[in-house]
C-alpha cells in the first residue's frame, strides 16, 4: 500500500511541479508583456509629441518668415492652409501690439485682445502655454498656444488641439492606459488622458492629483526637458493578461515551451544582427568612414557641367570601399538611413558650400526613400544645415524613385513632399518609366525634374524597336513640362541617340565616373567654356563619339 501511495505522490508532484512552474512563468511572461507594452505606448506617445511639436515649430518658423508679423494675402493663405491641412492645428494667428490682427479665419475687425502674458514676445524664442476657451467665449474649447517672437510686441502663434497630442493612445483597444503631460519647469499640466479615453484639461479638478501610480508607470522628458510625459497602464491589464496566458502554458506545456524556445532564439538572432549592423553604421558615421562621390550632370545642348548627384560610399576599415547597394538596404532596415542622410547633407555643405554659392545656377541632388517620410524633422534639419552654411535650399534636389512614390502614395508622403516644396527644396522623380506612374501624380507632388532610367537607354540603343519605347516614355515626361534628365549615358552611341531628342541634361560614365569633391570642381571648371564640350557626333567611323576635348 505504501509503495502505491509513494507512486501517486510522485505522480502528483510530477504533474504539480510543472503546473506551478509554468503558472509562475506565465505570470512572468504576462508581466513582461505589460511592461513591454507600457514601454511601447510611452515611446509612441513621446515620439508623437516630439514629432508634432517639431513639425509645428517648422510651420511656425515658416509663418514668421512669410508674415514678419504683418497680415498679408500670402500669410492669410498660409494660415488657412495650416488649419486645413494639419489636424493638430486649430488656428494660426499673427499678434501685433497685444492684439490678434488676423488668423486662419481671416482679418479680425476689431482685433481680439490677448492676455498680458501672451502679448509679450522674446524675438526668436519659443513659448508653450495653455489657454481656456472662455477667453474667447467658448467654454468647451481648450488648447495649447505655441508662440514664436518676431519682435518684442510682435509674433505668431499656433492654437494646438490638445487631443491630438494623445492620438497614439486613443486606439490602444482594451489596454487601460492613462497619460499625463506637464510643463516640467512649473509642473503645470497640459492635459491628462484617463483609461476610459476621457480627456481632462489642465484646469480640471482631478488632474491636480495626477496619476495614481502603479508598477507599470513610465516617465520621460521631451523637448530638452521642457515637458514631462507620464504613461501608466492599469494593473488590471496584467491580471487579464495572466488569466489568458496561464491556461495556455499549463495545457500546452511542451509544445508552447518548444515554440517559445525556437521563437526566442530566432528573435534574439534577428535583433542581434540588427543591433550589430546598426552599431557598425553608427560607428562609421562617428569615425568619418563615409565618403561622398559626385556624378556630374551635363547639359545636353551646351555640354556644360550644371551640377552633380551626391553618392555616398563606405570606406570600411577591413573590407575597403563598400558600394551603396550593399549597405543602404541594411541602413533602411535598421533605421540608420536618416542619420546617414543628415551626415551626407552636412558633409556636402562643407565640401561644396563655397562652390554652390559661387555657382548659383548649379545644384546637387541626393536620394531619399520612404524611411525619410517617417521622420518629420528630417526636412527641418536639412533646411537648417543648408541655412547654416549659406546655401539656398533650391540648390539641393531630393530624388525619390517612381516605385517608392507608388508604394508610399499616402497622405504622409503627400504632406512630406508638400513641406519640402514649402522649404524651397526641388523635387525630382528618379527611375522614371519603370513604375507605371501618371502625370496626375507628378502634378500633385510638384516634381521639377524627371530622370529617365538607364535601362530605357540601353534598350533604345541595343534592341530593335527599343527607341520607340524610349520615345513614348520621353513624350510622357515632356508632357509634364519639367526638364528631363537621362541616366546611364555610357557610350558614344548613347550620346548620339539622345542628342537628337528634346532632353535637358545627361548623366553617365561617358562623361565621368563618380569622383571626389576636388576632382569634381576641376571637372566643372574644365566644362564651363561655352560649346567647348558640345555633344556632336564625328563622321567617318560609323558610330558617333564625343569631341576630342571632353575629359572622361
Protein Blocks (a to p, Z undefined) as FASTA:
>chain_A
ZZmmmmmmmmmmmmmmmmmmmmmmmmmmmmmmmmmmmmmmmmmmmmmmmmmmmmmmmmmm
mmmmmnnopacfklmmmmmmmmmmpmklmbdcddeehiafbdfkbccdddddddfklmpc
cehiacdddddfklnopakbccddddddfblmbccdddddfklmmmmmmmnojaccdddd
ddfklopafbdcdfkopacdfkbmklmnopnbiakbcdddeehhlaccdddddfklmmmm
mmmmmmmmmmmmmmmmmmmmmmmmmmmmmmmmmmmmmmmmmmmmmnopaccdddddddfk
lopafbdcdddddddfklopadfklmmmmmmmnopmmmmmmmmmmmmmmmmmmmmmmmmm
bccdddddfklmmmmklmmmmmmmmmmnopafklpccdddfklmmmmmcfklmmmmmmmm
mnopacddehihilopafklmmmnopabdcddfklmmmmmmpghklmmmmmmmmmmmmno
pacddehiabfklmmmmmmpccfbdcdjkloccddfklmmmmmmmmmbghkloccddehj
hpacddfkbcZZ
